[in-house]
Amino acid sequence: MGTTAVYPGSFDPPTLGHVSLVERGLAVFDRLIVAVARNPLKSSLFTIEERVELLRESLAGFPERRIEIDRFEGLTVDYARSKGAVAILRGLRATSDFEAEFQMAMMNRHLERDIHSVFLMADYQWFFISSSTVKEAASLGADISDLVPGPVARKLKGKYPGKG
Ligand code: ADP
């Protein structure tokens, strides 16, 4: 059956940083479940359904049997356990992610000792890319088509008509 990891996130929207992380995750794990987390405390530009669909389109190039796209609510560790995952995959950029990711990993370990947080870095060219900077730039009319998968660039244009 092999090892499965859950890669949870907001993916609002998916960027090439996320895609790079999936590629690296697949070099370590047999299967990845890329799961959009429903977080009622966070407002989002794209609906959950749109984000799931954008992930499907953006990750279509990876082998189907090794990738699952899903959504979940509640604790990530509960979701990961229900899917038989041994690890939660998260990405680290420059230095900005460390503090928050460290706290979350400690909390997850406190809740579930048998599921390990694994951190990978995306390719260096995506070190400074986040969904929020991409959204902000797109909303101001910047061309972000080299930072996100094609389907995301098209959908962002639809969200900000008349820009870029
Ligand atoms: P969240 O709201 O859970 O942080 P995101 O979609 O912003 O959701 O990020 C999901 C995961 O992907 C996080 O672990 C984040 O650090 C990682 N990630 C996002 N962009 C990049 C990137 N450019 N390089 C490496 N990791 C990234």
Residues whose N, C-alpha, C, O or C-beta is under 5 A from the ligand:
A	BS01	ADP	P8 G9 S10 F11 D12 G17 H18 R90 G91 L92 R93 D97 M121 A122 W126 F127 I129 S130
